[in-house]
Amino acid sequence: MKRLLLVFILVTFTGCKDSKSSQGTDFNRKSKLIELFKTSNSNYPNISVHRGGMGLEKYPENCLETMSYINDSIKAVFEIDVSQTKDGKLILMHDNALDRTTNGSGLVKNLNYTELKDYKLIDGYGKATPFRIPLFKDVLKWCKAKNVILTVDIKRSVSQAQVIDAIRAAKAEDNCVIITYDLKQAQSAFELAPELLLSVSARNHAELDRLIDSGIPTENMLAFTGTRLSKASLYKRLHKEGIVCILGTLGNLDKQAEARGEDMYQYWKSLGVDILATDRPFKAYNAIN
């Protein structure tokens, strides 16, 4: 009788232990991106496509078909914007309103997904396309199937927790980087998801000092250094800390490259920039690869 009781206790304990382990696996295992985006590596994508692809004829921004089109030609990270509808659906949309990027109108937060899912997306030339507003969960499914990396910009009206829950539900932790814009956002994202890689704002030495003092491990950091060139000493220091850095060429720097020549992209890389976030993904990619 005692032997049977002992066996029962052992089986019960083992079962509980295994249950806890399986429940905690996704939360405890670090994203593979933490190992990929290291200064000791060079096999990560060196182009980040702003808003999933902007200014393209027949292909709108924040559109699954646009990302698929670009991904067929170049190796890149895709920056996307996640908004939320009135009924709680997470979608890709940069603006608060539908007017600029679709043939519909109204604020996203005031509309249910059933009200906006049939609107057509508009390309960078103001023309309607056959493509529709994608659900975030469908984009996560695609990026997993294609082994694509997303940097996820969470709109102010959306909680970090909801987006992180969606990433975990899709088991897409190895495909997603959470974008943060200040120290408070970075700290809350790390508290919610210490297993994920974070894009943090490090435009100067003072911002980097605060990040290092924050308690967030540097291995969890991918540094966005802004849309202007920083001092070369910042890039050098980031590399010394083991942090890969991104320069946003979108906007003025992309215009400089268009006016002066595509070799500008290679020049910015030579200063110590690891990844270029751009509105000209094909031109930038060809210039530095």
C-alpha positions, 0 to 999 in steps of 0.5 A: 500500500505504501509502495502504491502511494509512493508511486502515485505521489511521484507520478503526480509530481512529475506530471505537475512539473512537466505541465509547468515546464510546457506552459512556460516554454514560450515565455522562457525561451529567448527569441532566436532573433536575440542570437541573430542580431549580434555584432559578431554576426553578418547574416541578418537582413541589412535592409528594413522596409518602412511601413512594409513598402511605401511609394510603390505603384500598385502596391500599398503600404502595410499590405501583405501582398506588398511585403510578399512582392518585395520578399520575392526579390530581396532579403529584408526586415519589414517594419509594420504598424499595428492598429486596433478596430472597435471590436478589438481586431488587430490590423495593419494600419499606420494612420488613425483614419482610413482616408489616406490609405484606403477608399474608405473613411473614418477612424479605425477605433470607431469601426468594426472589422466587418465594416472596413475589411472590404475597403481597398488599399490605395498605393503610393500614387493614390490609386486603388488596388485589389488588396484589403487591410490585413489582419495582424494574425494573417501577417504573422502566419505569413512571416512564419511560413516565409521565415520573414522578420517583422519589426512591430510598431504598436500604435498608441491606442493599442496596448503592448500586451495585446500585441505580444499576446498575439505574437505568442498565440501565433508562436511568432516570437522568432519572427518579431521585434517590438518597436519602442520609442522611449525608455518607459516603453522599452522597460514595459515591453521587456517586463511583458516579454523578456524573451523578445528582441526590442528596437530601442531609441538610441539617437545619442550617447545620453539615450544609450546611457539611460538604456544601459542603466535601465536593467534591460540586457543589451542582448535584447536591444536593437538600436534605432539611431534616428533619421539623421546621421549620428556621430560615428562614436555612437555607432562605435560604442553601440558595437562595443556594447554588442548592439546592432544599429539601424539608421532611418534613411526614410525621408531626407537621407533617401532623398539625398541618395536619390539626388546624389547617387545610390552609393550614399547608402554604402557610405552610410554603412561604412560609418558603422550603420548595420541596417538601413530603414528605407522607403527605397528598399530595392535601390538601397539593397542593390547599393549595399549588397 
